[in-house]
């Protein structure tokens, strides 16, 4: 906890607010899904908020971010407007992808949020490509790729790490190790459960960090990002975390014990930071209530924005698509 003393109260309060935004937003999304206002799949990152908030605090606007299908927290922490995120989940045209992407495919060009990906491990080669582009264009930008430990079993993981090390690409790989992937304990799927060691095998400097501690995540991420900018070499960060909800809205969670979930909730990132701030007289009850009210108001505004939207008009569904016939007509 000593790192918190060197960051400053104001920054810690901003971290807390960001984690609270993500937590309460997703709790509202869970309610909206139950009301069938959000359809399809819903993957919540409740319990993992410290990783998104800690890493994003170290990035510049020109850096690129690639996420997974569990991406709402990443998008919000990156600065994507909450209303456009929720409208996208509603499938409405005022969403960040005009309702075409939905919950698993958020994208926002202005914030260099280069999309979620429904394919396990699918974002890894995209991040390597973005990092290669930055290197070829001689930009001191970093590409950041978030993925779960379940992606480690995919070929894209090994291919992306190998090429990033071979070509010395400015990319930060962030593994959100929540220990169960879709529903299988890591020890039952991987002979080596220390994911950071796998990156070391490719010659990439790696680190393991407590993913439930936002300050530890930010400290490790800042060290990695600064090294990438100065040395132009990839880095790897394994964040040990735990999702409090199931893999998706259809997950019965029969693979883990309820008591285990409750134990992890006791050391959740929001509760943990609130507890530390209170213990050190940095947070008063009224300040916390005001923060919660402000966050709830933002969420209410986002709901109104999303529900005011409509599905994209049928006549517009062919916009931004390419076909040889359309090319010929344009010529």
N, C-alpha and C positions, 0 to 999 in steps of 0.2 A: 504493500500500500504506500510505500515511501515515495513512489513516482508521482503520486497525486500532489504531494507537497510542492513539487517543482513545476507543475503545470498551471496552477492558479485557479482560484475559485470561479472566476467568470467563465473560463474555458470549461471547467467541469460542469457548470450549470448549463452551458450550451450542449454539452455531450448528453446530459441527462434529458434535456428537452427533446433532442433528436431521437433518443432511444424511446422516450415516451410517445412521441409522434408515431413512430413505427408500430409500437406495441398496441396503442389504442386504435390506430387506423386498422390494423389487422383484426383486432377484436370486433370492430364494427363490420369489417368485411365478412367475418364469420357469421354475424347476425344477418347481413344482407344475403348471404348465400343461402341461409336457412329459409329466407323469404323468397327465394328463387329470383332475386333481382340480379344476382351474379350467377351465370350459368357455366357449364363445363367443369373444368378442374379448378381447384383452389389449393395452392401450396403455401402454407404460412411459415414465417420465419420466427414466430414467437419463441423467445429464449435465445435467439442468435443475434439480437440487435447490435451488440457491442462490436461485432466484426465489421458490419457495414459502416457504422458511425466512426469507429477508430481508423479504418483505412481511408475513408473519404476525406477525413480531416487533413490528410497528408498530401492530397493531390492538387494539381493546378487545373484551371478550366480547360486547358488544351490537352490534358491527358485523356486517354480513352479508357472506357470501362466496359467489360463484357461480363455478363451475368448468366445465371441459370434460370430455370423455370420458377425457382423460389426467389423472386427478384424484387418484390414490392419494397422491401427495406432498402435494398441497394439503390433503387430509383429515387426514393424519397431523400435518402442521405446525400445523393448526388445533386439534388436540387430540382428534380423534375416536379412540377406543380402537382400537388395532391389531387386537385380536381381532375386534371387530365389523366392521371393514373386511374382513378376510380371510374371515370367515364369510359376509359378503354376497357376496364373490366366489365362494365355494363354492355359493351359492344356498341357504344354510341359514337357518332361521327365527331363529337367534340373531344374524343379521347386522343391521347398522344400519337396513336397510329390510326386515327379515324375509325376505331372500332374493329379494325381488321386483325389485330394481333391478339387481343384479349389478355388475360392474366399472365400467360406464359411468354408473351412476346412484346414486352414494353420496349420502346425505342424513343430517343429524343436527341435530335441532332445538335441543338444549341448547347446541350450539356454534355455532348460527347458520350452519351449513354448508348452504347452500340448494340443494345438489345439483349433480351433474355433468349434462352434457347431451350426448346423442349427435348432436344436430343442430349442424353447423358454424355458429358465430355465434349459436346459439340462446340462449345465456346473456346476451347483451348487452342485449336489451330487458328481460329479467327483472331485471337489475341496475339499470337505469334505473327500473323500477317500484318496487323496494325503496328506492332513493334518494328517489323521490317520496314514498313512504309516510313515510320518516323526516322529510322536510321538512314534510309536511302535519301530522304529529304533533308537530312542533317538538322533535324529538330531535336531538342532536348526534352522530348515528351516521353512519358511512360505509358505503356498499356498494362492495365490491371485486369486479371482474369479471376473471377470467383467460380468455384466449383466444389462439389461435395466429395467426400472420400469414396463414394460409390463410383465416381468417374475414374478412379485410379486403376480399375480393372479394364478400362477401355484402351484400345490401341492409340487413340488420339492423345491420351495423356503422355505416353512414352514418346510418341512421334514429336509432339510439341516441345517437350522438355529437351529432347535430343537436339532438335534443330535450333532451339533458343540458345543452348550452350554452344553448339557447333558454330553458329553464325553470330554469337555474341549480341543477342537482341535485347533491347531495353524493355523487358516485360517482368511484371511481378505476378507470380502465381500464388493465389490465396486459396488454400484448401480449408473449407469449413467442415471439419471433421465432427459430425454429430453422432458418430459411432454406430449408426444403424442403416445408413443409406436409405433404400426404400423400405426395408423391413428385415434386413439380415445383419446380425452383429458382425462387426469388422473382423473379429477373430475367427469367424466361420467362413470368411471369403478371402482373406489375405493371410499369407504365411508370415509376412512382415507387417505388423500393425503400426510401426513407426513410419508414417507417411513421409516425414521430412527426410528420412534416410534414403528413400527412393530417389529424391531429388539430388541428394549428395552423390549418389551413384552416377549421375550424369555430369558431375563436376559443378553443380550449382550450389552456391552458398545458401543454406537453409536454416530455419529456426522454428522451434515449437513454442507456442505461447498459449496462455490461458485465455481462450476465446470468450469467457464470461466476464472478463475484466477489461473494460473499454480503454483504460489507460495503458495497460500492458499491450493491448493490440495496437494502439496508436504509436506507442514508443517503438515497438518492433517494426511496424510498417514505415515509420518515418526513417528509421535507420536504413531499411531496405531501399526505400525510394531515393534517398539521398545518394546511396551507393550506386544505384542504377544510373542516375543522372550524371554522376561524376565519372563512372567507370564504363558505362555502356554495356553492362553485363546483367544477365537475368538473376533474379533472386526468388526464393521460395519461402512461403510462410504457411505453416500448419497451425490452425487455430482450433483448439480442443473446445468443443461446445456441445449443446444439447437442445434439440427442438422439443418444446413442451406439448405441441400438438402432433398428430399423426403425420405421415408422409404427405397425405392429401386428405381431402374431405371424405374420401371413401375408406380410409384406413381404420380398421378395428383395433389396431395396436395390440394384437395378441402375442407379439414377439418380445414384449418387455413388461416388467412388473410395475404395477401402479405405484408401489412404494418407492421404486427407483425414480420415477418421474417426480414425485413429491420431494425427494431428497435434492434433486437438481433444481427444482423451483426455489428452494431455500437459498441457493447461491446464484440465482438469476441476475443478469447484469443490471437491470433497473433497480431491483431491491438492494443489490449490493452497493451501488453507488449512493442511493438514497440513505442507506444505513451509515455509510462512511461519512457523508456530509453532515448528517445529524449528530453523529458521535463527536465530530470535531467542530460543532457549533457553526457550520457553514450553511445550514439550511433550516429555515423556520417553517412551521406547519402552514402558516399563511402563504408563504412563498410557494410551497408545493401545491396548495389548493389553487392559487392563481395560475400556476403553470398548467395544471390539469384543466382548468376552465378554458384557458387560451387554446390548448390543444383540442379540446372537445369542440370549441367553436370553429376551429379550422376544419375539423372533420365534418361538422354539420354543414359548413359552407361547401365542402367538397361533395357531399351527398346531394345537396341542392343543385350544384353545377352538373353532376352526372345525370341526375333524374330530369333535368331540363333538356338534355340532349335527345337526339333521335338516331335510330340506325341510319347508316349511309343510304342515300337514295339509290335505287336499283340502277338508274341510268348512269351513276357515277362509279359503278363497280369496276369498270374497265379502265379507269384513270390510273396512270402510273404503271400500266402493264405494257409489255413489249411483245410484239409478234411480227413475223416477216411481212404479213399482209398489211398491218398498220404502217410499217416502215415504208412499204411501197406506195401506199396511199399518200403518206406525208411528202414523198418525193414528187 
